Amino acid sequence: MSFAHESASPAARPRLRTQRIADLREAVLHEWEHRVRASVRGAEQLLPPILINTLPAFFDHLAEALSRDHPRDTAASNSNMPAVHGNERARMTSYGPEQVIQEYQIFRDCFADAALAAGLPLRRRDWAILHASIDIAIRDSIREFTAMHEGFQRRIAAGLSHDMRNPLSVILISAQLLQRRDKLEPGKITELTQRIVDYGKRLDTMIEELLDTLSYHRGQHLPLVLTTFDLLPLAQSVCDQINLQHPGKCRLAGSGVTGWWCENSLRRALENLLGNAVKYGDADVIDVRVEHDHDRARVAVHNSGSFIADEQMTRIFDYLRREHRGPAPGWGIGLPYVQNVAESHGGSVGVDSSPATGTTFTLDLPIDCRPYVHPGA
């Protein structure tokens, strides 16, 4: 009696092998967590969402790289996830560089051992991809690990000032329309008046945040107002705003994820990500996905069109850095704000971009960020 994978056609075998690699995911991550807690100094005290970090995404990228049908060369190709890993380790742990290196070495061993236990031998090409993925990931993580803690307060203040233009624009347009009230229906006058009140309140909240930030001297975390809410309706609300201006442009998928976060700052972060997707994407739909994985919530924003080159990936979150050379203004303030929102929640934001797959920005947050928010924030 033969097994299905033994009798599969030659064309089907690569796809079958790719699926078998993907099926190793939970076993690898479980064993990795066990070994890291046992052998990496400082890891035993970390809560699960912080320890697991961006490793699930790194595994998924490695599985894609090992597939002959996918354009990804290594787990670190077209992605800044290893740099995000190093960034989180610098912010959220007592690690030194050697602990970051050790984690990736343990990941390599866990992957190889899990493949062997599953009867899935690694070929020469597989080993080359695995070693290259780990080597590049270590390099990118350590570079980011050592580049933390620069210009936080200035970046946040600039980000808030930048985003104030949106509610101010709505207020001005509504006021200009009210100046011609003799041509407006009574219902329209009420609507415009309420819009001015609502956006005036939002602008007032932003000014309070700006003042808080300018007077905040602890240096790394944005002051947050934490409540419990579902990310899916929040994402739907931001998508609806985009669809009002660009009908059918945003498509939301996924499931509800309820946790403790700052709703106002996450709303602004998503507005920035979707705004960039509209500016730099093509005519295709923007896909937004909300999901829950290993006590962390992920919100991914994907667009096709313009991609971010590898040499730009380490710079696009820099304050006032403008990489785009098209007619739309480049990245300068919005993305640094998104990064600071994610980091202030104990999470991160990553980007994956290539001509073949498009661009995906992913907010990756602990489900309950209260243990990771700076006291007093």
C-alpha positions in Angstrom: 0.0 0.0 0.0 1.5 3.4 -1.0 1.0 6.7 0.7 -0.6 9.7 -1.2 2.6 11.7 -1.4 4.5 8.7 -2.8 2.0 8.2 -5.6 1.5 11.8 -6.4 2.4 13.0 -9.9 5.8 14.6 -10.4 4.0 18.0 -10.9 2.1 17.7 -7.7 5.1 16.7 -5.5 6.6 20.2 -5.2 3.3 21.5 -4.0 2.9 18.6 -1.6 6.4 19.2 -0.2 5.6 23.0 0.2 2.5 22.1 2.2 4.4 19.7 4.4 7.0 22.4 5.2 4.1 24.8 6.1 2.6 22.2 8.4 5.8 22.3 10.5 5.0 25.8 11.6 3.5 25.2 15.1 5.9 22.5 16.0 8.9 24.7 15.1 7.5 27.7 17.0 6.6 25.6 20.1 10.0 24.0 20.3 11.8 27.3 19.6 9.9 29.0 22.5 10.9 26.0 24.8 14.5 26.1 23.9 14.8 29.9 24.0 13.3 30.1 27.5 15.7 27.4 28.6 18.9 28.8 27.2 18.7 32.5 26.3 19.4 34.8 29.2 16.5 37.1 29.9 14.0 35.1 27.8 12.4 33.2 30.7 10.8 36.4 32.1 9.2 37.5 28.8 5.4 37.1 28.3 4.5 34.9 25.3 3.4 37.7 22.9 6.7 39.5 23.4 8.8 36.4 23.1 7.2 35.1 19.9 7.5 38.5 18.3 7.6 38.3 14.5 8.8 34.7 14.3 5.5 33.4 12.9 5.9 35.7 9.9 9.6 34.8 9.5 8.6 31.1 9.4 6.0 31.8 6.7 8.6 33.7 4.6 11.0 30.8 5.0 8.4 28.4 3.8 7.8 30.6 0.8 11.5 30.8 0.0 11.8 27.0 0.2 9.0 26.7 -2.4 10.2 26.6 -6.0 6.9 28.3 -7.0 7.4 31.4 -5.0 9.6 34.4 -6.0 11.1 34.9 -2.5 14.8 34.0 -2.4 15.3 33.9 1.4 13.1 34.5 4.5 14.6 38.0 4.7 14.1 38.9 1.0 11.8 41.9 0.3 10.9 42.1 4.0 12.1 44.1 7.1 10.7 41.5 9.6 14.2 40.7 10.9 14.9 44.4 11.5 11.5 44.6 13.2 12.5 41.7 15.4 15.7 43.5 16.4 13.8 46.7 17.1 11.4 45.0 19.4 14.2 43.2 21.2 15.9 46.5 21.9 12.7 48.1 23.2 11.0 45.3 25.0 13.8 43.1 26.5 17.0 43.2 28.5 18.8 41.4 25.7 22.2 42.2 24.3 23.2 41.5 20.7 24.3 38.0 21.6 20.8 37.0 22.7 19.3 38.1 19.4 21.9 36.1 17.5 21.3 33.1 19.7 17.5 33.2 19.1 18.0 32.9 15.3 20.5 30.1 15.7 18.0 28.2 17.8 15.4 28.8 15.2 17.6 27.2 12.5 18.2 24.2 14.7 14.5 23.8 15.5 13.5 24.0 11.9 16.1 21.4 10.8 15.1 19.1 13.7 11.4 19.4 12.9 11.9 18.6 9.2 14.0 15.5 10.2 11.3 14.3 12.6 8.6 14.7 9.9 10.6 12.7 7.4 11.3 15.7 5.3 15.0 15.7 4.4 16.5 19.1 3.7 18.4 19.1 0.3 21.5 21.2 -0.5 19.3 24.0 -1.9 17.2 24.0 1.2 20.2 24.2 3.5 21.6 27.1 1.5 18.3 29.0 1.8 18.0 28.2 5.5 21.6 29.4 6.3 21.3 32.5 4.1 17.9 33.4 5.7 19.4 33.1 9.2 22.6 35.0 8.4 20.7 37.9 6.8 18.2 38.0 9.6 20.9 38.2 12.2 22.6 41.0 10.3 19.4 43.0 9.8 18.2 42.4 13.4 21.5 43.4 15.0 21.8 46.5 12.8 18.3 47.7 13.9 19.0 46.6 17.5 21.9 49.0 17.7 20.2 51.9 16.0 17.3 52.5 18.5 16.4 55.5 20.6 16.7 58.5 18.2 14.5 61.5 17.9 11.3 60.1 19.3 9.8 63.3 20.6 10.5 65.3 17.5 9.0 62.6 15.3 5.8 62.3 17.3 5.3 66.1 17.4 5.8 66.3 13.6 3.5 63.4 13.0 0.7 65.0 15.1 1.1 68.3 13.3 1.0 66.6 9.9 -2.2 64.7 10.8 -3.9 67.8 12.1 -4.3 69.0 8.5 -7.0 66.4 7.8 -9.6 67.6 10.4 -8.6 71.2 9.8 -9.3 70.8 6.0 -12.8 69.3 6.8 -13.6 72.2 9.1 -12.5 74.8 6.6 -14.5 73.2 3.7 -17.6 72.9 5.8 -17.3 76.5 7.0 -16.9 77.7 3.4 -20.1 75.8 2.4 -22.0 77.3 5.3 -21.1 80.8 4.0 -23.5 80.0 1.1 -26.3 78.8 3.4 -28.9 80.5 1.3 -28.3 77.8 -1.3 -28.3 74.9 1.1 -31.2 72.8 2.4 -31.8 72.9 6.2 -30.7 69.3 6.6 -27.4 70.1 4.9 -26.7 73.0 7.2 -27.2 70.7 10.2 -24.9 68.1 8.8 -22.1 70.6 8.1 -22.5 72.2 11.5 -22.2 68.8 13.2 -19.2 67.9 11.0 -17.4 71.1 12.2 -18.2 70.2 15.9 -17.0 66.6 15.4 -13.8 67.4 13.7 -13.1 70.3 16.0 -13.2 67.9 18.9 -10.9 65.6 17.1 -8.5 68.5 16.4 -8.6 69.4 20.1 -7.7 65.8 21.0 -4.7 66.0 18.7 -3.5 69.2 20.2 -3.7 67.7 23.7 -1.7 64.7 22.4 0.9 67.1 20.9 1.2 69.0 24.2 1.5 65.7 26.1 4.3 64.6 23.7 6.2 67.8 23.9 6.2 67.7 27.7 6.9 63.9 27.9 10.5 63.3 28.9 10.7 59.6 29.3 11.9 59.3 25.7 10.5 56.3 24.0 6.7 55.7 24.4 3.8 57.7 23.1 1.2 58.4 25.9 -1.8 56.2 25.2 -5.4 56.1 26.4 -6.2 52.3 26.7 -9.6 50.8 26.3 -10.9 47.4 25.2 -12.4 47.2 21.7 -12.5 45.1 18.6 -10.0 45.9 15.8 -12.2 44.7 13.0 -14.9 47.5 13.3 -12.1 50.0 13.7 -10.5 48.8 10.4 -13.9 48.8 8.8 -14.5 52.4 9.8 -11.2 53.5 8.3 -11.9 51.5 5.1 -15.3 53.2 4.8 -13.6 56.6 4.9 -11.4 55.7 2.0 -14.3 54.1 0.1 -16.3 57.4 0.4 -13.6 59.1 -1.7 -12.6 56.1 -3.8 -15.6 53.8 -4.1 -14.8 50.1 -3.8 -11.1 50.9 -3.2 -10.7 49.1 0.2 -11.7 45.5 0.9 -11.6 44.1 4.5 -11.3 40.5 5.5 -10.5 38.5 8.7 -12.2 38.2 12.0 -12.9 40.2 15.1 -10.0 40.6 17.6 -10.8 42.2 20.9 -8.0 43.6 23.1 -6.6 46.5 25.0 -5.2 49.3 22.8 -5.4 53.1 22.2 -8.2 53.5 19.7 -7.4 57.0 18.6 -3.8 56.4 17.9 -4.5 53.1 16.0 -7.1 54.8 13.9 -4.6 57.4 12.9 -2.0 54.7 12.2 -4.4 52.9 9.9 -5.4 56.1 8.2 -1.8 56.8 7.4 -1.2 53.2 6.1 -4.3 53.3 3.9 -3.5 56.8 2.7 -0.1 55.6 1.6 -1.7 52.6 -0.1 -4.0 54.9 -2.1 -1.1 57.3 -3.1 1.5 54.7 -4.1 -0.6 51.7 -5.2 -2.2 51.2 -8.6 -5.8 51.0 -9.6 -6.4 47.6 -7.9 -8.2 47.1 -4.6 -6.4 47.6 -1.3 -6.8 44.5 0.9 -6.9 44.9 4.6 -6.9 41.9 6.9 -7.3 41.5 10.6 -6.2 38.3 12.4 -5.2 36.8 15.7 -2.1 34.6 16.1 -0.1 33.6 19.3 -1.7 36.2 21.6 -1.0 39.0 19.0 -3.2 40.9 16.7 -2.1 41.6 13.1 -3.6 44.2 10.7 -2.1 43.9 7.2 -2.6 46.5 4.5 -1.7 45.3 1.0 -1.6 47.1 -2.3 -0.1 46.3 -5.7 1.7 48.8 -7.8 4.9 50.7 -6.7 7.1 48.5 -4.6 9.8 49.5 -2.0 13.3 48.5 -3.0 15.5 46.6 -0.5 17.8 49.5 0.0 14.9 51.8 1.0 13.3 49.4 3.5 15.7 50.4 6.3 15.0 54.1 5.7 11.2 54.5 5.1 10.5 54.8 8.8 13.1 57.6 9.3 11.7 61.0 10.3 11.3 63.2 7.2 12.8 60.6 4.9 11.2 60.9 1.4 12.0 58.0 -0.8 9.2 58.3 -3.4 9.9 60.4 -6.4 6.5 60.4 -8.0 3.9 63.2 -8.1 2.6 62.3 -4.6 4.6 63.6 -1.6 7.0 60.9 -0.3 7.2 59.1 3.0 8.2 61.7 5.6 6.0 61.8 8.7 3.2 59.3 8.4 5.2 56.1 8.6 7.3 57.2 11.5 4.1 57.9 13.4 2.7 54.5 12.5 6.0 52.9 13.8 5.8 54.9 17.1 2.1 53.9 17.6 3.0 50.2 17.2 6.1 50.4 19.4 4.3 52.3 22.1 1.8 49.4 22.3 4.7 46.9 22.7 4.4 45.9 19.1 5.9 46.7 15.7 5.1 47.5 12.1 6.8 45.5 9.3 6.8 45.8 5.5 7.1 43.2 2.8 7.4 44.5 -0.8 8.4 43.2 -4.2 7.4 43.6 -7.8 5.8 40.1 -7.8 3.8 40.3 -4.6 3.1 44.0 -4.1 3.5 45.8 -0.8 2.1 44.8 2.6 2.5 46.8 5.8 1.6 44.8 8.9 0.8 46.2 12.4 1.7 43.5 14.9 0.5 44.1 18.4 0.0 42.2 21.7 -3.6 41.4 22.3 -3.4 43.1 25.7 -0.8 45.8 25.6 -1.3 46.9 29.2 1.8 45.1 30.6 4.0 46.7 27.9 2.8 50.3 28.0 5.2 52.7 29.8 3.9 53.6 33.3 2.1 56.9 33.2 1.4 56.6 29.5 
